[in-house]
Amino acid sequence: MNKVLLFLLAVLLTGTSIAQTTYDFLRIDMSARAAALGGSFVTNNDDVEVIFYNPAGMSFLENDPITFSFVKHLLDINLFSLSYSTELKDVGRFGSAIKYINYGTFDEADEFGTRTGEFSAGELAFLIGYTNEFSDNFYYGANAKFIYSSIADKSSSGIGLDLGVNYEFPEQNLNLAAAVLNLGTQISSYVDTKEDIPLDMIIGVSKRLEKLPVRLSLDFHQLNKERDEFYQHLKGFTIGAEFYLSEVFTLRFGYDNERRSEMKIGSSSGIAGFNGGLGVKVSEYIFNYGYSSLGSIGAMHRISLSTAFL
């Protein structure tokens, strides 16, 4: 337990400001379930898409789960992901995932404004992860990722690393977790100057209540972000509530405080930062839907389909 507290404290105290100017698609929630919870997912322990949030969470998985997700972003922007995990006896559990964003098609024109054709843009991240146990109820995990971005005939690439831990208190149905995502650099850039990839330091806690069929989650994101005062690091919080209505239906709500601040236009934020969704289990398949409000700008819709190979 002392190791857990020291790690979480280190994440809080040693975060430094990093410019975040490229590959921002890595920040977009792919999981419909995680998005419905406002992004409070670093402590998750029963969903293969936790690979995008904290690779240590894969240690709790059973069988060989696989999930496909689709995100309908604004305008013609769409995202797709596929994640999978399997365990090798006496070695540990492995996971892999791919995440792709398509920005659509754009008109190409010369310096006089004359249309000369069309071009497209997209970005891709491929992850390979591993997780195992430090000691009883204490798990660690790591991802290696390759990132590729293209605009017309130009491209950029990078590499990254995710690190995470998850500590479980089984009797209390409580999990503590922390993760550092996107430690890495560009291999090649669009311009002469290389840009930083979006580092994110997260710490979180979740608990399944004893008297009610609900699990509550609280995460603090972007602890590495530069703030005027130390206490302002707590502004980047997300909260989520998952209600288990039956073995078939699950209802979810979430709130993202940072997003609400970013989406504020004038004096109004509308319902920006608020999220919701549901899960439906039919036989061996699980369907999840997530809705995320961007205020007056619009909204994002996500769907995920999961199953497991025995």
PAZAPA-4460 file (N, C-alpha, C; in steps of 0.05 Angstrom, whole numbers, plus 32768, in hexadecimal, padded with zeros to 4 digits):
% residues 310
    n_x    n_y    n_z   ca_x   ca_y   ca_z    c_x    c_y    c_z   seq   type   mol
   8010   7FE8   8000   8000   8000   8000   8011   8019   8000     1      M     A
   8028   8019   800F   803A   8030   800F   8044   8037   7FF3     2      N     A
   8049   8021   7FE3   8052   8026   7FC7   803D   8035   7FB7     3      K     A
   8024   802E   7FBB   800E   803B   7FAD   800D   8059   7FB4     4      V     A
   800E   805F   7FCE   800C   807B   7FD7   8023   808B   7FCD     5      L     A
   803C   8080   7FCD   8053   808E   7FC3   8051   8094   7FA6     6      L     A
   8047   8081   7F96   8044   8085   7F79   8030   809A   7F74     7      F     A
   8019   8099   7F81   8004   80AD   7F7C   800D   80C9   7F84     8      L     A
   801C   80CB   7F9A   8026   80E4   7FA3   803A   80F0   7F90     9      L     A
   804B   80DE   7F85   805F   80E7   7F71   8051   80F2   7F58    10      A     A
   803B   80E6   7F50   802D   80F0   7F38   8023   810C   7F3E    11      V     A
   8018   8110   7F56   800E   812A   7F5D   8023   8140   7F5F    12      L     A
   803A   8139   7F6A   804E   814D   7F70   8063   8153   7F5B    13      L     A
   8067   8140   7F49   807D   8143   7F36   8073   814A   7F1A    14      T     A
   8059   814E   7F16   804F   8154   7EFB   805A   816F   7EF2    15      G     A
   8063   8170   7ED9   806E   8189   7ECD   805E   8190   7EB5    16      T     A
   805E   81A9   7EAE   804F   81B3   7E97   805C   81AA   7E7D    17      S     A
   804D   819F   7E6B   8057   8196   7E52   8045   81A2   7E3C    18      I     A
   8052   81AE   7E28   8042   81B8   7E11   8034   81A1   7E04    19      A     A
   801B   81A5   7DFD   800A   8190   7DF2   7FFF   8199   7DD8    20      Q     A
   800D   8195   7DC2   8006   81A2   7DA9   8003   818F   7D92    21      T     A
   8007   8175   7D96   8004   8163   7D80   7FF8   8148   7D89    22      T     A
   7FED   8139   7D77   7FE0   811F   7D7D   7FCB   8121   7D94    23      Y     A
   7FBC   8137   7D93   7FA8   813B   7DA9   7F91   8127   7DA6    24      D     A
   7F8F   8118   7D90   7F7B   8104   7D8E   7F7E   80EE   7DA3    25      F     A
   7F96   80EC   7DAE   7F9B   80D9   7DC3   7F8B   80DE   7DDC    26      L     A
   7F82   80F7   7DE0   7F73   80FF   7DF7   7F55   80F8   7DF5    27      R     A
   7F4C   80F2   7DDD   7F2F   80EE   7DD8   7F27   80D2   7DE3    28      I     A
   7F13   80D2   7DF4   7F09   80B8   7DFF   7EFE   80A7   7DE8    29      D     A
   7F07   808F   7DE6   7EFC   807C   7DD2   7EE6   806C   7DDE    30      M     A
   7EE8   8064   7DF7   7ED4   8053   7E04   7EBA   8062   7E09    31      S     A
   7EA4   8057   7DFF   7E8A   8063   7E05   7E84   8062   7E23    32      A     A
   7E8D   804D   7E30   7E88   804A   7E4D   7E98   805F   7E5C    33      R     A
   7EB2   8062   7E55   7EC3   8075   7E63   7EBA   8092   7E5F    34      A     A
   7EB2   8098   7E46   7EA8   80B3   7E40   7E8F   80B9   7E4F    35      A     A
   7E7D   80A6   7E52   7E64   80AB   7E61   7E6A   80B1   7E7E    36      A     A
   7E81   80A7   7E88   7E89   80AC   7EA4   7E9A   80C5   7EA6    37      L     A
   7E9B   80D5   7E91   7EAB   80ED   7E91   7EC8   80E9   7E8E    38      G     A
   7ED1   80D1   7E87   7EED   80CB   7E84   7EF9   80C0   7E9E    39      G     A
   7EE8   80BB   7EB2   7EF2   80B0   7ECB   7EF5   8091   7EC8    40      S     A
   7F0D   8089   7EBF   7F11   806D   7EB7   7F2C   8062   7EBF    41      F     A
   7F3C   8071   7ECD   7F57   8068   7ED3   7F57   8051   7EE6    42      V     A
   7F42   804E   7EF6   7F40   8038   7F09   7F30   8020   7EFF    43      T     A
   7F27   8021   7EE6   7F17   800B   7EDB   7F25   7FF0   7EDD    44      N     A
   7F16   7FDB   7EE1   7F21   7FC0   7EE3   7F11   7FAA   7ED6    45      N     A
   7EFF   7FB2   7EC3   7EEF   7F9D   7EB6   7EE8   7FA4   7E99    46      D     A
   7EF9   7FB4   7E8C   7EF4   7FBD   7E71   7F0E   7FBE   7E62    47      D     A
   7F10   7FB0   7E4B   7F29   7FAF   7E3C   7F32   7FCB   7E32    48      V     A
   7F1F   7FDE   7E2F   7F27   7FF9   7E26   7F35   8009   7E3B    49      E     A
   7F39   7FFD   7E53   7F49   800A   7E67   7F66   800D   7E5D    50      V     A
   7F6E   7FFE   7E48   7F88   8000   7E3D   7F8F   801D   7E35    51      I     A
   7F7A   802C   7E2D   7F7E   8048   7E25   7F81   805B   7E3D    52      F     A
   7F7B   8051   7E55   7F7A   8063   7E6D   7F8E   805B   7E82    53      Y     A
   7F92   8041   7E85   7FA5   8036   7E99   7FAA   8019   7E94    54      N     A
   7FC1   8012   7E88   7FC5   7FF6   7E81   7FC5   7FE3   7E98    55      P     A
   7FC9   7FED   7EB1   7FC8   7FDB   7EC8   7FAC   7FD0   7ECD    56      A     A
   7F97   7FDD   7EC3   7F7C   7FD3   7EC6   7F77   7FBA   7EB7    57      G     A
   7F87   7FB3   7EA4   7F83   7F9A   7E94   7F88   7F81   7EA6    58      M     A
   7F97   7F84   7EBC   7F9D   7F6D   7ECD   7F84   7F5F   7ED8    59      S     A
   7F6E   7F6E   7EDA   7F56   7F63   7EE6   7F44   7F55   7ED1    60      F     A
   7F4B   7F57   7EB7   7F3A   7F4C   7EA2   7F3B   7F2E   7EA2    61      L     A
   7F25   7F22   7E98   7F23   7F05   7E95   7F1F   7EFE   7E78    62      E     A
   7F26   7EE6   7E71   7F23   7EDC   7E55   7F33   7EEE   7E42    63      N     A
   7F28   7EF1   7E2A   7F35   7F01   7E15   7F21   7F15   7E0A    64      D     A
   7F1E   7F2B   7E18   7F0A   7F3F   7E10   7F13   7F50   7DF8    65      P     A
   7EFF   7F58   7DE8   7F04   7F69   7DD0   7EEE   7F7D   7DCE    66      I     A
   7EF5   7F96   7DC6   7EE1   7FAB   7DC4   7EE7   7FBC   7DAB    67      T     A
   7ED2   7FC2   7D9D   7ED3   7FD5   7D87   7EC3   7FEE   7D8F    68      F     A
   7ECF   8006   7D89   7EC1   801F   7D90   7EC2   8032   7D79    69      S     A
   7EAC   8042   7D77   7EAA   8057   7D63   7EA1   8071   7D70    70      F     A
   7EAE   8087   7D68   7EA8   80A1   7D73   7EA0   80B3   7D5C    71      V     A
   7E88   80BF   7D5F   7E7F   80D3   7D4C   7E85   80EE   7D58    72      K     A
   7E9A   80FB   7D4D   7EA3   8115   7D57   7E94   812A   7D48    73      H     A
   7E9D   8143   7D49   7E91   8159   7D3B   7E96   8157   7D1D    74      L     A
   7E84   8163   7D0D   7E87   8164   7CF0   7E8B   8148   7CE5    75      L     A
   7EA0   8145   7CD5   7EA5   812B   7CC8   7EBB   811B   7CD6    76      D     A
   7EC2   8123   7CEF   7ED7   8115   7CFD   7ECD   80FC   7D0B    77      I     A
   7ED9   80E6   7D06   7ED1   80CC   7D11   7EEA   80BE   7D1C    78      N     A
   7EE6   80AE   7D32   7EFB   809E   7D3D   7EF2   8081   7D40    79      L     A
   7F06   806F   7D3E   7F01   8052   7D41   7F17   8047   7D53    80      F     A
   7F10   8032   7D62   7F24   8024   7D71   7F1D   8007   7D74    81      S     A
   7F32   7FF7   7D78   7F2E   7FDA   7D7D   7F43   7FD3   7D92    82      L     A
   7F3A   7FC6   7DA8   7F4B   7FBE   7DBE   7F47   7FA1   7DC5    83      S     A
   7F5C   7F94   7DCD   7F5B   7F77   7DD3   7F6F   7F71   7DE9    84      Y     A
   7F69   7F5C   7DF9   7F7C   7F54   7E0E   7F7B   7F36   7E12    85      S     A
   7F92   7F2A   7E18   7F93   7F0E   7E1E   7FA9   7F09   7E33    86      T     A
   7FA7   7EF2   7E40   7FBA   7EEC   7E55   7FCB   7ED4   7E4E    87      E     A
   7FE5   7ED6   7E52   7FF8   7EC0   7E4E   7FFF   7EB5   7E69    88      L     A
   7FFA   7E9B   7E6D   7FFF   7E8F   7E87   801C   7E92   7E90    89      K     A
   801F   7E9A   7EA9   803A   7E9E   7EB6   804A   7EB5   7EA9    90      D     A
   803D   7EC5   7E98   804B   7EDB   7E8C   803E   7EF6   7E93    91      V     A
   8023   7EF7   7E91   8015   7F0F   7E96   7FFF   7F14   7E81    92      G     A
   7FF2   7F2A   7E84   7FDC   7F30   7E71   7FE6   7F46   7E5D    93      R     A
   7FE0   7F41   7E44   7FE7   7F54   7E2E   7FCE   7F61   7E22    94      F     A
   7FD2   7F78   7E17   7FBC   7F85   7E09   7FC7   7F93   7DF0    95      G     A
   7FB5   7F98   7DDE   7FBC   7FA8   7DC6   7FA4   7FB8   7DBE    96      S     A
   7FA9   7FCE   7DB1   7F93   7FE0   7DA9   7F9C   7FF1   7D92    97      A     A
   7F89   7FFA   7D82   7F8E   800C   7D6D   7F78   8022   7D6E    98      I     A
   7F81   803B   7D69   7F6F   8052   7D6B   7F74   8063   7D52    99      K     A
   7F5E   8069   7D44   7F61   8078   7D2A   7F4D   808F   7D29   100      Y     A
   7F56   80A6   7D20   7F44   80BD   7D1C   7F46   80C6   7CFF   101      I     A
   7F2F   80CA   7CF3   7F2D   80D4   7CD8   7F21   80F0   7CD9   102      N     A
   7F2F   8104   7CCF   7F26   811F   7CD0   7F15   8127   7CB8   103      Y     A
   7F11   8115   7CA5   7F01   811A   7C8E   7F11   8124   7C76   104      G     A
   7F02   812E   7C62   7F0E   8136   7C49   7F0C   8155   7C47   105      T     A
   7F22   8161   7C3C   7F23   817E   7C3A   7F2A   8186   7C1D   106      F     A
   7F21   819E   7C15   7F27   81A8   7BFB   7F44   81B2   7BFA   107      D     A
   7F52   81AB   7BE5   7F6D   81B5   7BE0   7F6C   81CB   7BCC   108      E     A
   7F7B   81E1   7BD2   7F7B   81F8   7BC0   7F97   8204   7BBD   109      A     A
   7F9C   8212   7BA7   7FB6   821F   7BA4   7FB6   823A   7BB1   110      D     A
   7FCC   824A   7BAE   7FCE   8263   7BBB   7FBA   8278   7BB2   111      E     A
   7FAC   8272   7B9B   7F98   8285   7B91   7F7C   827D   7B99   112      F     A
   7F7A   8267   7BA8   7F60   825E   7BB1   7F52   824C   7B9D   113      G     A
   7F60   8243   7B88   7F54   8232   7B74   7F55   8215   7B7F   114      T     A
   7F3E   8208   7B7F   7F3D   81EC   7B89   7F4C   81DA   7B77   115      R     A
   7F5E   81CA   7B82   7F6E   81B8   7B72   7F6A   819A   7B79   116      T     A
   7F59   8195   7B8C   7F53   817A   7B94   7F4A   8177   7BB1   117      G     A
   7F4F   8160   7BBC   7F48   815A   7BD8   7F5F   814C   7BE6   118      E     A
   7F5E   814E   7C01   7F71   8140   7C11   7F64   8138   7C2B   119      F     A
   7F6F   8124   7C39   7F64   811A   7C52   7F79   811B   7C68   120      S     A
   7F70   8117   7C80   7F82   8118   7C97   7F79   8103   7CAC   121      A     A
   7F8C   80F7   7CB9   7F85   80E3   7CCD   7F9D   80DD   7CDF   122      G     A
   7F97   80D0   7CF6   7FAC   80C9   7D09   7FA6   80AE   7D14   123      E     A
   7FBC   80A0   7D1D   7FB9   8084   7D25   7FCC   807F   7D3D   124      L     A
   7FC3   8070   7D50   7FD4   8067   7D66   7FD0   8049   7D6A   125      A     A
   7FE7   803B   7D6C   7FE7   801E   7D71   7FF4   8019   7D8C   126      F     A
   7FE6   8009   7D9D   7FF0   8004   7DB8   7FF5   7FE6   7DBD   127      L     A
   800A   7FE0   7DCB   800E   7FC5   7DD6   8014   7FC8   7DF4   128      I     A
   8004   7FBA   7E04   8006   7FBD   7E21   800B   7FA3   7E30   129      G     A
   8016   7FA6   7E48   801C   7F8F   7E5A   8015   7F97   7E76   130      Y     A
   800B   7F84   7E85   8004   7F89   7EA2   8009   7F70   7EB2   131      T     A
   8010   7F75   7ECC   8014   7F5F   7EDE   8011   7F69   7EFA   132      N     A
   8018   7F58   7F0E   8013   7F5E   7F2A   802D   7F64   7F38   133      E     A
   802D   7F7B   7F46   8044   7F81   7F58   8043   7F6F   7F71   134      F     A
   802B   7F6F   7F7E   8026   7F5F   7F96   8008   7F5C   7F97   135      S     A
   7FFE   7F50   7FAD   7FE1   7F4B   7FAF   7FD1   7F65   7FAB   136      D     A
   7FBF   7F65   7F98   7FAD   7F7B   7F92   7FBA   7F94   7F87   137      N     A
   7FD4   7F93   7F81   7FE2   7FAA   7F76   7FED   7FA3   7F5B   138      F     A
   7FE4   7FB1   7F46   7FEA   7FAA   7F2A   7FF8   7FC2   7F1C   139      Y     A
   8008   7FBB   7F09   8016   7FCF   7EF9   8011   7FC9   7EDB   140      Y     A
   8015   7FDD   7ECA   8012   7FD8   7EAE   8021   7FED   7E9D   141      G     A
   8026   7FE6   7E84   8034   7FF9   7E72   802B   7FF4   7E56   142      A     A
   8029   800A   7E46   8023   8008   7E2A   803A   8015   7E1A   143      N     A
   8041   800A   7E04   8052   8017   7DF0   8040   801E   7DD9   144      A     A
   8043   8036   7DCE   8031   803E   7DB8   8041   804C   7DA1   145      K     A
   8037   8047   7D89   8041   8054   7D71   802C   8066   7D67   146      F     A
   8033   807E   7D5F   801F   8092   7D57   8027   809C   7D3B   147      I     A
   8013   809E   7D29   8017   80A7   7D0E   8001   80BB   7D07   148      Y     A
   800A   80D1   7CF9   7FF7   80E6   7CF1   7FFD   80EE   7CD5   149      S     A
   7FE8   80F3   7CC5   7FEC   80FA   7CA9   7FD8   8110   7CA1   150      S     A
   7FE2   8122   7C91   7FD2   8137   7C84   7FDA   8138   7C67   151      I     A
   7FC8   8131   7C55   7FCE   812F   7C38   7FE7   811D   7C35   152      A     A
   7FFD   8127   7C29   8014   8117   7C24   802A   811B   7C39   153      D     A
   8023   8129   7C4F   8036   812E   7C64   802F   811C   7C7C   154      K     A
   8043   8115   7C8C   803E   8103   7CA3   8051   810A   7CBA   155      S     A
   8049   80FF   7CD1   8059   8102   7CEA   8055   80E8   7CFA   156      S     A
   8069   80E1   7D0A   8067   80C9   7D1B   8073   80CE   7D36   157      S     A
   806B   80BD   7D49   8076   80C0   7D64   8073   80A6   7D73   158      G     A
   8080   80A4   7D8A   807E   808D   7D9C   8077   8097   7DB8   159      I     A
   8069   8085   7DC7   8060   808D   7DE2   8060   8075   7DF4   160      G     A
   805D   807B   7E0E   805D   8067   7E23   8048   806F   7E38   161      L     A
   8037   805B   7E40   8024   805F   7E56   802D   804D   7E6D   162      D     A
   802B   8058   7E85   8031   8049   7E9E   801A   804C   7EB1   163      L     A
   8014   8037   7EC0   7FFE   8039   7ED3   8000   8024   7EE9   164      G     A
   7FF2   802A   7EFF   7FEF   8018   7F15   7FD1   8018   7F1E   165      V     A
   7FC9   8002   7F2A   7FAE   7FFF   7F34   7FAF   7FEE   7F4E   166      N     A
   7FA5   7FF9   7F64   7FA4   7FEB   7F7D   7F87   7FE6   7F85   167      Y     A
   7F81   7FCD   7F8B   7F65   7FC6   7F92   7F62   7FBE   7FAF   168      E     A
   7F4D   7FC8   7FBB   7F45   7FC0   7FD6   7F2B   7FAF   7FD3   169      F     A
   7F2E   7F95   7FCF   7F17   7F84   7FC8   7F00   7F85   7FDC   170      P     A
   7F06   7F85   7FF5   7EF0   7F85   8009   7EE0   7F9F   8009   171      E     A
   7EED   7FB5   8001   7EDF   7FCF   8000   7ED5   7FD6   7FE5   172      Q     A
   7EDA   7FC5   7FD1   7ED3   7FCB   7FB5   7EDE   7FE6   7FAD   173      N     A
   7EF7   7FEA   7FB3   7F04   8004   7FAF   7F1E   8001   7F9E   174      L     A
   7F22   8013   7F8C   7F3A   8013   7F7B   7F48   802E   7F7B   175      N     A
   7F62   802E   7F7E   7F72   8046   7F7B   7F84   8041   7F63   176      L     A
   7F88   8056   7F52   7F98   8052   7F3A   7FA5   806C   7F32   177      A     A
   7FBA   8069   7F23   7FC8   8081   7F17   7FD5   8078   7EFD   178      A     A
   7FD7   808B   7EEA   7FE3   8085   7ED0   7FF0   809E   7EC5   179      A     A
   8005   8099   7EB6   8013   80AE   7EA7   8011   80A5   7E89   180      V     A
   8003   80B5   7E79   7FFD   80AE   7E5E   800E   80C0   7E4A   181      L     A
   8016   80B4   7E35   8023   80C2   7E1F   803E   80CE   7E26   182      N     A
   804E   80BF   7E35   806A   80C7   7E37   8078   80C0   7E1D   183      L     A
   8083   80D3   7E0F   808F   80CD   7DF6   8097   80E5   7DE6   184      G     A
   809C   80E1   7DCC   80A6   80F6   7DBB   809F   80F0   7D9E   185      T     A
   80A2   8104   7D8E   809F   8101   7D71   80B8   80F4   7D65   186      Q     A
   80B5   80E2   7D52   80CB   80D8   7D43   80D0   80EA   7D2B   187      I     A
   80BA   80F1   7D1E   80BC   8104   7D07   80A5   8117   7D0A   188      S     A
   80A9   8130   7D01   8095   8145   7D04   808D   8151   7CE9   189      S     A
   8077   8160   7CE9   806E   816E   7CD1   8080   8185   7CCB   190      Y     A
   808B   8192   7CDF   809D   81A9   7CDC   80B8   81A3   7CE9   191      V     A
   80CA   81B6   7CE7   80E5   81B1   7CF1   80E5   81AD   7D0F   192      D     A
   80D4   81BA   7D1E   80D3   81B8   7D3B   80C1   81A2   7D44   193      T     A
   80CC   8190   7D54   80BB   817A   7D5F   80AA   8184   7D75   194      K     A
   8091   8179   7D77   807E   8181   7D8C   807B   816B   7DA0   195      E     A
   8071   8172   7DB8   806D   815F   7DCD   8052   8151   7DC9   196      D     A
   8050   8138   7DD1   8037   812A   7DD0   8029   812F   7DEB   197      I     A
   800E   812B   7DEC   7FFE   8134   7E03   8001   8123   7E1C   198      P     A
   8015   8129   7E2C   8019   811C   7E45   8002   8120   7E58   199      L     A
   7FF9   810B   7E66   7FE3   810E   7E79   7FE9   80FD   7E91   200      D     A
   7FE8   8109   7EA9   7FEC   80FB   7EC2   7FD1   80FA   7ED0   201      M     A
   7FC8   80E2   7ED8   7FAD   80DE   7EE3   7FAF   80CE   7EFD   202      I     A
   7F9E   80D5   7F10   7F9B   80C6   7F28   7F7D   80C3   7F2E   203      I     A
   7F75   80AC   7F38   7F58   80A8   7F3C   7F51   8094   7F51   204      G     A
   7F38   8095   7F59   7F2D   8082   7F6D   7F11   807B   7F64   205      V     A
   7F09   8062   7F69   7EED   805A   7F64   7EE4   8046   7F79   206      S     A
   7ECA   8046   7F7E   7EBF   8034   7F93   7EA3   802A   7F8B   207      K     A
   7E9F   8011   7F8E   7E84   8005   7F8B   7E77   8006   7FA6   208      R     A
   7E60   8014   7FA8   7E52   8018   7FC1   7E46   7FFE   7FCB   209      L     A
   7E45   7FFB   7FE5   7E3B   7FE2   7FF1   7E1D   7FE0   7FF0   210      E     A
   7E0F   7FF6   7FF5   7DF2   7FF5   7FF8   7DE3   7FFC   7FDE   211      K     A
   7DF1   8007   7FCA   7DE5   800F   7FB2   7DF3   8002   7F9A   212      L     A
   7DE5   7FFC   7F84   7DF2   7FF0   7F6D   7DFF   8005   7F5B   213      P     A
   7E13   8013   7F66   7E20   8028   7F57   7E3E   8029   7F5E   214      V     A
   7E4E   8030   7F4A   7E6A   8034   7F4E   7E71   8051   7F47   215      R     A
   7E7F   805F   7F59   7E86   807B   7F56   7EA4   807D   7F50   216      L     A
   7EAB   808F   7F3E   7EC7   8093   7F36   7ECE   80B0   7F36   217      S     A
   7EE7   80B6   7F3E   7EF1   80D1   7F3F   7F0E   80D0   7F34   218      L     A
   7F14   80DF   7F1F   7F2E   80E1   7F14   7F38   80FE   7F13   219      D     A
   7F52   8102   7F15   7F5E   811C   7F11   7F71   8119   7EFA   220      F     A
   7F6C   8129   7EE4   7F7B   8127   7ECB   7F8E   813F   7EC9   221      H     A
   7FA1   813C   7EB6   7FB3   8152   7EAF   7FC1   815E   7EC8   222      Q     A
   7FCA   814D   7ED9   7FD8   8156   7EF1   7FF3   8163   7EEA   223      L     A
   7FFC   815E   7ED2   8015   816A   7EC8   8011   8186   7EBC   224      N     A
   7FF8   818E   7EB9   7FF1   81A8   7EAC   7FFA   81BF   7EBE   225      K     A
   8005   81D3   7EB1   800E   81EB   7EC1   7FF6   81FA   7ECB   226      E     A
   7FF7   8200   7EE5   7FE1   820F   7EF2   7FED   8225   7F03   227      R     A
   7FDE   823A   7F07   7FE7   8251   7F17   7FEC   8249   7F34   228      D     A
   7FDA   8239   7F3F   7FDC   8230   7F5B   7FDB   8212   7F5C   229      E     A
   7FE8   8206   7F70   7FE8   81E9   7F73   7FCC   81DD   7F74   230      F     A
   7FBB   81E9   7F84   7FA0   81DE   7F88   7F90   81DD   7F6E   231      Y     A
   7F98   81ED   7F5A   7F8A   81EE   7F40   7F8E   81D4   7F30   232      Q     A
   7FA2   81C4   7F38   7FA5   81AA   7F2B   7F8D   8198   7F2F   233      H     A
   7F7D   819E   7F43   7F65   818E   7F48   7F4E   8197   7F36   234      L     A
   7F51   81AC   7F26   7F3C   81B5   7F15   7F36   81A1   7EFE   235      K     A
   7F4A   8191   7EF7   7F46   817E   7EE2   7F3A   8164   7EEA   236      G     A
   7F24   8165   7EF9   7F18   814D   7F04   7F00   8144   7EF3   237      F     A
   7EFC   8129   7EF3   7EE4   811D   7EE7   7ED8   810B   7EFB   238      T     A
   7EBD   8109   7EFA   7EAF   80F7   7F0C   7E9B   80E6   7EFC   239      I     A
   7E97   80CD   7F04   7E85   80BC   7EF6   7E75   80AA   7F09   240      G     A
   7E5E   80A3   7F01   7E4C   8092   7F10   7E40   807D   7EFE   241      A     A
   7E43   8064   7F05   7E3A   804D   7EF5   7E25   803E   7F05   242      E     A
   7E0C   803E   7EFC   7DF5   8032   7F0A   7DEF   8017   7EFD   243      F     A
   7DF0   8002   7F0C   7DEA   7FE7   7F02   7DCD   7FE1   7F07   244      Y     A
   7DBC   7FE7   7EF3   7D9F   7FE4   7EF6   7D97   7FC7   7EF6   245      L     A
   7DA6   7FB6   7EE8   7DA1   7F99   7EE7   7DB9   7F8C   7EDA   246      S     A
   7DB8   7F72   7ED6   7DCE   7F65   7EC9   7DD0   7F6C   7EAB   247      E     A
   7DBB   7F79   7EA1   7DBA   7F80   7E85   7DC0   7F9D   7E80   248      V     A
   7DB4   7FAF   7E91   7DB6   7FCC   7E8C   7DC7   7FDA   7EA1   249      F     A
   7DD8   7FED   7E97   7DE8   7FFE   7EA7   7DE5   801B   7E9E   250      T     A
   7DE2   802D   7EB0   7DDE   8049   7EAA   7DF6   8059   7EB5   251      L     A
   7E00   806C   7EA6   7E19   807A   7EAD   7E16   8099   7EAA   252      R     A
   7E23   80A7   7EBC   7E24   80C4   7EBB   7E40   80CD   7EC2   253      F     A
   7E49   80E4   7EB6   7E63   80EE   7EBC   7E65   810C   7EB9   254      G     A
   7E7A   8117   7EC4   7E7F   8134   7EC2   7E9D   8139   7EBF   255      Y     A
   7EA4   814A   7EAC   7EC0   8151   7EA7   7EC3   816F   7EAB   256      D     A
   7ED0   8176   7EC2   7ED2   8193   7EC9   7EE3   81A3   7EB6   257      N     A
   7EF9   8197   7EAD   7F0B   81A6   7E9B   7EFE   81AB   7E81   258      E     A
   7EEF   8197   7E76   7EE2   819B   7E5D   7ECD   81B1   7E5F   259      R     A
   7EBF   81B2   7E75   7EAA   81C7   7E78   7EB7   81E2   7E77   260      R     A
   7ECE   81E5   7E83   7EDC   81FF   7E83   7EE5   8206   7E67   261      S     A
   7EF0   81F2   7E58   7EFA   81F7   7E3D   7EE4   81FD   7E29   262      E     A
   7ECD   81F2   7E2D   7EB7   81F6   7E1A   7EA5   820F   7E20   263      M     A
   7EAD   821E   7E34   7E9E   8236   7E3C   7EA0   824B   7E26   264      K     A
   7E89   8255   7E1D   7E88   826A   7E09   7E7A   8282   7E16   265      I     A
   7E88   8298   7E19   7E7D   82AF   7E27   7E79   82A8   7E44   266      G     A
   7E60   82AB   7E4D   7E5A   82A4   7E69   7E4C   828A   7E6D   267      S     A
   7E48   827B   7E56   7E38   8263   7E57   7E48   824B   7E4E   268      S     A
   7E45   8235   7E5C   7E51   821B   7E55   7E3C   8207   7E4C   269      S     A
   7E22   820E   7E4E   7E0D   81FB   7E47   7E10   81E3   7E59   270      G     A
   7E0F   81CB   7E4D   7E12   81B2   7E5C   7E2D   81A6   7E55   271      I     A
   7E40   81B6   7E4B   7E5B   81AC   7E45   7E67   819F   7E5D   272      A     A
   7E74   8189   7E59   7E81   817A   7E6F   7E70   8164   7E7B   273      G     A
   7E56   8165   7E75   7E44   8150   7E7F   7E42   8139   7E6B   274      F     A
   7E41   8121   7E76   7E42   8109   7E65   7E2D   80F5   7E6F   275      N     A
   7E25   80E3   7E5E   7E13   80CE   7E66   7E14   80B6   7E53   276      G     A
   7E08   80A0   7E5B   7E09   8089   7E4A   7DFC   8071   7E57   277      G     A
   7DFC   805B   7E48   7DF0   8042   7E52   7DFF   802B   7E47   278      L     A
   7DFC   8014   7E55   7E07   7FFB   7E4C   7DF2   7FE6   7E4C   279      G     A
   7DF2   7FD5   7E37   7DDF   7FBF   7E35   7DEF   7FA5   7E2F   280      V     A
   7DEA   7F91   7E3F   7DF7   7F77   7E3B   7DE3   7F63   7E31   281      K     A
   7DE9   7F57   7E1A   7DD8   7F43   7E0D   7DE9   7F2B   7E08   282      V     A
   7DE4   7F15   7E16   7DF4   7EFD   7E14   7E11   7F03   7E1A   283      S     A
   7E23   7EFF   7E08   7E3F   7F04   7E0C   7E49   7F1E   7E01   284      E     A
   7E36   7F2F   7DF9   7E3D   7F49   7DED   7E34   7F60   7DFE   285      Y     A
   7E44   7F75   7DFF   7E3E   7F8D   7E0E   7E3E   7FA5   7DFB   286      I     A
   7E28   7FB3   7DFA   7E26   7FCC   7DEA   7E26   7FE4   7DFD   287      F     A
   7E38   7FF7   7DF8   7E39   800F   7E08   7E35   8028   7DF6   288      N     A
   7E27   803B   7E01   7E24   8055   7DF3   7E2C   806B   7E06   289      Y     A
   7E3A   8080   7DFB   7E42   8097   7E0B   7E3D   80B1   7DFD   290      G     A
   7E33   80C4   7E0C   7E2D   80DF   7E02   7E3E   80F3   7E11   291      Y     A
   7E4B   8105   7E03   7E5C   811A   7E10   7E55   8135   7E04   292      S     A
   7E4C   8147   7E15   7E44   8162   7E0C   7E5C   8174   7E09   293      S     A
   7E5D   8183   7DF3   7E72   8198   7DEF   7E65   81B3   7DF0   294      L     A
   7E4E   81B5   7DFE   7E40   81CF   7E00   7E34   81D7   7DE6   295      G     A
   7E36   81F1   7DE0   7E29   81FB   7DC7   7E38   81F2   7DAE   296      S     A
   7E4F   81E7   7DB1   7E5E   81DD   7D9A   7E52   81C3   7D8F   297      I     A
   7E47   81B3   7DA0   7E3B   819A   7D97   7E3E   8184   7DAB   298      G     A
   7E40   816B   7DA1   7E43   8154   7DB3   7E52   813E   7DA5   299      A     A
   7E5C   812B   7DB5   7E6A   8114   7DAA   7E5A   80FB   7DB2   300      M     A
   7E57   80E8   7D9F   7E49   80D0   7DA4   7E5C   80B8   7DA0   301      H     A
   7E5A   80A5   7DB2   7E6C   808E   7DB1   7E5C   8074   7DB4   302      R     A
   7E64   805F   7DA6   7E59   8045   7DAA   7E70   8031   7DAC   303      I     A
   7E6D   801D   7DBD   7E81   8007   7DC0   7E72   7FEC   7DC1   304      S     A
   7E7F   7FD9   7DB5   7E74   7FBD   7DB5   7E8A   7FAB   7DBF   305      L     A
   7E84   7F9C   7DD4   7E98   7F8B   7DE1   7E8F   7F6E   7DE3   306      S     A
   7EA2   7F5C   7DE3   7E9D   7F40   7DE8   7EB7   7F34   7DF2   307      T     A
   7EB7   7F1A   7DF8   7ECF   7F0D   7E02   7ED1   7EF1   7DF6   308      A     A
   7EE9   7EE9   7DF0   7EEE   7ECE   7DE6   7EF7   7EBD   7DFF   309      F     A
   7EE9   7EA7   7E03   7EF0   7E95   7E1A   7F09   7E85   7E15   310      L     A
***
